């Protein structure tokens, strides 16, 4: 099945075309991923527009989505023509939530108009499910490498270097979704069956990174800036709290950590006056946030006997978090428990993950209404 996907939940406008076959929603098929080829995946970021405001402005995001969607669609058709193909699809998927509702509506309206014009079925997709399934997307070049692997041992080694086929998730699995708007911990018993274990009670991890960065005097988006500075900073410069780290539940809270940064900067103004001070604050904040995320995720994996741990969402781009969680899983669970993270191309918001989420929703008979739902849950 050829799936055209549209993503406009926040400040990235994205369109992708996937070829997806197989998979299933019942019995053993629920543990087998579909076969996926990402034909094209196009993303336009709005970061330069929102940076001067220190965060995403919903109406500006809406305006840019309205401008970018037809341009990306035309570029998609052009790229396919350059490959000797044409833009054709059997299903359209579009993000309906969660996200900024003015931004979501632009994608929904565009998809509805396109579906009406082409007579193509239209399926709503859950943005969080997109992040969850993003670990199954093959890395760029993987389809080409997989085809090459039929040529023998040397070709198979080349395929492995280029990413190969997407991983199969062994169940039960624990999935941590960390993004600007969400911090969610799930137990997965199959690709279509999961249980919410815990979520943030206030700020999401990505939101806390952005707010802490602003307090330190760093530009938006704050997450990458915190990570960059933290590489050279002393993580013990400020002993920030680890909220809820010892509580028996799997919920998270980052507002207190953000407030601790606020008070530290207020009481130690010289700390943000030097590069070394800002780096130390960034490293101290990042260490505290990562400790909480890793401790709770590893405990969940240990208690449910997980065979895999999945890290996904925009904050999964943070290399320090990836390394710390990989170490924690290995130490607690051994090599029998796999640690899986999406290809770097698919950590941040993109339409390829929305195409796969819509396809899987279609397979399992889930129907998301075609209306913007800013608080949609996984």
Secondary structure in CASP SS format (residue, H / E / C, confidence):
PFRMAT SS
TARGET T0000
AUTHOR 0000-0000-0000
METHOD secondary structure of the structure
MODEL  1
X C 1.00
X E 1.00
X E 1.00
X E 1.00
X E 1.00
X E 1.00
X E 1.00
X C 1.00
X C 1.00
X C 1.00
X C 1.00
X E 1.00
X E 1.00
X E 1.00
X E 1.00
X E 1.00
X E 1.00
X E 1.00
X E 1.00
X E 1.00
X E 1.00
X C 1.00
X C 1.00
X C 1.00
X C 1.00
X C 1.00
X H 1.00
X H 1.00
X H 1.00
X H 1.00
X H 1.00
X C 1.00
X C 1.00
X C 1.00
X E 1.00
X E 1.00
X E 1.00
X E 1.00
X E 1.00
X E 1.00
X E 1.00
X E 1.00
X E 1.00
X E 1.00
X E 1.00
X C 1.00
X H 1.00
X H 1.00
X H 1.00
X H 1.00
X H 1.00
X C 1.00
X C 1.00
X C 1.00
X C 1.00
X C 1.00
X C 1.00
X H 1.00
X H 1.00
X H 1.00
X H 1.00
X H 1.00
X H 1.00
X H 1.00
X H 1.00
X H 1.00
X H 1.00
X H 1.00
X H 1.00
X H 1.00
X H 1.00
X H 1.00
X H 1.00
X H 1.00
X H 1.00
X H 1.00
X H 1.00
X H 1.00
X H 1.00
X H 1.00
X H 1.00
X H 1.00
X C 1.00
X C 1.00
X C 1.00
X C 1.00
X C 1.00
X C 1.00
X C 1.00
X C 1.00
X E 1.00
X E 1.00
X E 1.00
X E 1.00
X E 1.00
X E 1.00
X E 1.00
X C 1.00
X C 1.00
X C 1.00
X H 1.00
X H 1.00
X H 1.00
X H 1.00
X H 1.00
X H 1.00
X H 1.00
X H 1.00
X H 1.00
X H 1.00
X H 1.00
X H 1.00
X H 1.00
X H 1.00
X H 1.00
X H 1.00
X H 1.00
X H 1.00
X C 1.00
X C 1.00
X E 1.00
X E 1.00
X E 1.00
X E 1.00
X E 1.00
X E 1.00
X H 1.00
X H 1.00
X H 1.00
X H 1.00
X H 1.00
X H 1.00
X H 1.00
X H 1.00
X H 1.00
X H 1.00
X C 1.00
X C 1.00
X C 1.00
X C 1.00
X C 1.00
X H 1.00
X H 1.00
X H 1.00
X H 1.00
X H 1.00
X H 1.00
X H 1.00
X H 1.00
X H 1.00
X H 1.00
X C 1.00
X H 1.00
X H 1.00
X H 1.00
X H 1.00
X H 1.00
X H 1.00
X H 1.00
X H 1.00
X H 1.00
X H 1.00
X C 1.00
X C 1.00
X C 1.00
X C 1.00
X C 1.00
X C 1.00
X C 1.00
X C 1.00
X C 1.00
X C 1.00
X E 1.00
X E 1.00
X E 1.00
X E 1.00
X E 1.00
X E 1.00
X C 1.00
X C 1.00
X C 1.00
X C 1.00
X E 1.00
X E 1.00
X E 1.00
X E 1.00
X E 1.00
X E 1.00
X E 1.00
X E 1.00
X C 1.00
X C 1.00
X E 1.00
X E 1.00
X E 1.00
X E 1.00
X E 1.00
X E 1.00
X E 1.00
X E 1.00
X C 1.00
X C 1.00
X C 1.00
X C 1.00
X H 1.00
X H 1.00
X H 1.00
X H 1.00
X H 1.00
X H 1.00
X H 1.00
X H 1.00
X H 1.00
X H 1.00
X H 1.00
X H 1.00
X C 1.00
X C 1.00
X C 1.00
X C 1.00
X C 1.00
X H 1.00
X H 1.00
X H 1.00
X H 1.00
X H 1.00
X H 1.00
X H 1.00
X H 1.00
X H 1.00
X C 1.00
X C 1.00
X C 1.00
X C 1.00
X C 1.00
X C 1.00
X C 1.00
X C 1.00
X C 1.00
X C 1.00
X C 1.00
X C 1.00
X C 1.00
X C 1.00
X C 1.00
X C 1.00
X C 1.00
X C 1.00
X C 1.00
X C 1.00
X C 1.00
X E 1.00
X C 1.00
X C 1.00
X H 1.00
X H 1.00
X H 1.00
X H 1.00
X H 1.00
X H 1.00
X H 1.00
X H 1.00
X H 1.00
X H 1.00
X H 1.00
X H 1.00
X H 1.00
X C 1.00
X H 1.00
X H 1.00
X H 1.00
X H 1.00
X C 1.00
X C 1.00
X H 1.00
X H 1.00
X H 1.00
X H 1.00
X H 1.00
X H 1.00
X H 1.00
X H 1.00
X H 1.00
X H 1.00
X H 1.00
X H 1.00
X H 1.00
X H 1.00
X H 1.00
X H 1.00
X H 1.00
X H 1.00
X H 1.00
X H 1.00
X H 1.00
X H 1.00
X H 1.00
X H 1.00
X H 1.00
X H 1.00
X H 1.00
X H 1.00
X H 1.00
X H 1.00
X C 1.00
X C 1.00
X C 1.00
X E 1.00
X E 1.00
X E 1.00
X E 1.00
X E 1.00
X C 1.00
X H 1.00
X H 1.00
X H 1.00
X H 1.00
X C 1.00
X H 1.00
X H 1.00
X H 1.00
X H 1.00
X H 1.00
X H 1.00
X H 1.00
X H 1.00
X H 1.00
X H 1.00
X H 1.00
X H 1.00
X H 1.00
X H 1.00
X H 1.00
X C 1.00
X C 1.00
X C 1.00
X C 1.00
X E 1.00
X E 1.00
X E 1.00
X E 1.00
X C 1.00
X C 1.00
X H 1.00
X H 1.00
X H 1.00
X C 1.00
X C 1.00
X C 1.00
X C 1.00
X H 1.00
X H 1.00
X H 1.00
X H 1.00
X H 1.00
X H 1.00
X H 1.00
X H 1.00
X H 1.00
X H 1.00
X H 1.00
X H 1.00
X H 1.00
X H 1.00
X C 1.00
X C 1.00
X C 1.00
X C 1.00
X C 1.00
X C 1.00
X C 1.00
X C 1.00
X C 1.00
X C 1.00
X C 1.00
X C 1.00
X C 1.00
X C 1.00
END
